[in-house]
Amino acid sequence: MSSAFEVRGGNRLKGEIIPQGAKNEALQIISAVMLTPEKVTINNIPDIVDVNLLIELLGDAGVKINRISRDVCEFQADAVDLKYLESPEFKKKSGKLRGSVMIAGPLLARFGRAFIPKPGGDKIGRRRLDTHIIGFEKLGARFVYDADDNYFRLETAGGLKGTYMLLDEPSVTGTANIVMAAVLAEGTTTIYNAACEPYLQQLCKMLNRMGARIGGVGSNLLTIEGVKELGGCEHTMLPDMIEIGSFIGLAAMTQSEITIKNAGVDNLGIIPEKFRQLGIQMEIRGNDIYIPSQDSYEIQTFLDGSILTISDHPWPGFTPDLLSIVLVVATQAKGSVMIHQKMFESRLFFVDKLIDMGAQIVLCDPHRAVVIGLGRQHALRGITMSSPDIRAGVSLLIAALSAEGKSTIQNIDQIDRGYQYIDERLRKLGADIKRI
């Protein structure tokens, strides 16, 4: 596979684009197939590296997989090979993928033991597993950490037991993993300070269709009555809200007229409003979002005239995955904005590349950056740069598409991990982008 994008910026794009299925939902939903021996059919699966790696991992572990089409897959976990899950091959493969931690909950619930490698994935600061492990312990699991090969072993003596727990942070993957473990636990589990993202709501709805009894879906207080077994079901994933936000930002930066089709508008929460605060116009047309071509957009101030601050927060606050997109889009707005990245400490370090392109940004500390919008007085200029993580990679791609001249973005396997065929889809809108 090519390892770089060559982008010639300055083209105004036009047309329709359909967002892929949600990456972060996919990793939870696909892991949940391990909870039942019956067939589970999943629609709208994104064809991206992280998701394909997880499907491959399940196949290696004995799950029967029938890929009906690129985005539809049938799974049946009626002959799981637990020995494989202790093998060096599994350790090596699962260590490359942070999402592999999501199969621990289902394995613990159904088979009484699970294995978690130390997580891989993005280099965006500490990503702790404490919430997962402490949650499993409260349900009655014991864990041993093998320091020699960075490996957690979990097992239960006599099965999991329902309990009350208050999570130390509303971790999405932590909540999902604990919910998947608790659905087959004996008795009632109550999880307070649970994450309530749409993706987690989707997981709970799917589990309920499989026979689970989860109450409080959509709130931060979940009540789970354990059941003896779960059955099969069919599930369709939401469109990826991070892609949708990326396309809104792309349209504004490149002065393009773009319609985002089938955008799952009811599940976007505060996202459209945050882009409107940057001055970006958009129309909701049924389930589509139409962004007209805009010559300029102006950042709003707070009502007392003070500088706008956009920060991330657990749902229903603004997702941290879109802060890097907002930061890039602000570079060509009129006005200034403070970007405050609370949840990860290394996600703003890509701003030096934007400064090299001519953006005016003051990095105050690892968590805060002030963007002074250029109001299109000076276009960004193309440079050679490298993609540090999935979301920063797409932000740099958006910057390159709006810049004058040629940009080269290296390390694009980071982008491919989260965005399917992004170059092909952008070319259909008129972008000058190719793999080299």
Secondary structure, 3 states (H helix, E strand, C coil): CCCEEEEECCCCCEEEECCCECHHHHHHHHHHHHHCCCEEEEECCCCCHHHHHHHHHHHHCCCEEEEEECCEEEEECCCCCCCHHHCHHHHHHHCCCHHHHHHHHHHHHHHCEEEEECCCCCCCCCCCCHHHHHHHHHCCEEEEEECCCCEEEEEECCCCECCEEECCCCCHHHHHHHHHHHCCCECEEEEECCCCCHHHHHHHHHHHHCCCEEECCCCCEEEEECCCCCCCEEEECCECHHHHHHHHHHHHHCCCEEEECCCCHHHCCCHHHHHHHCCCCCEEECCEEEECCCCCCECCCCCCCCCEEEECCCCCCCCHHHHHHHHHHHCCCEEEEEEECCCCCCCCCCHHHHHHCCCCEEEEECCEEEEEEECCCCCCECCEEECCCHHHHHHHHHHHHHCECEEEEECCHHHHCCCCCHHHHHHHCCCEEEEC
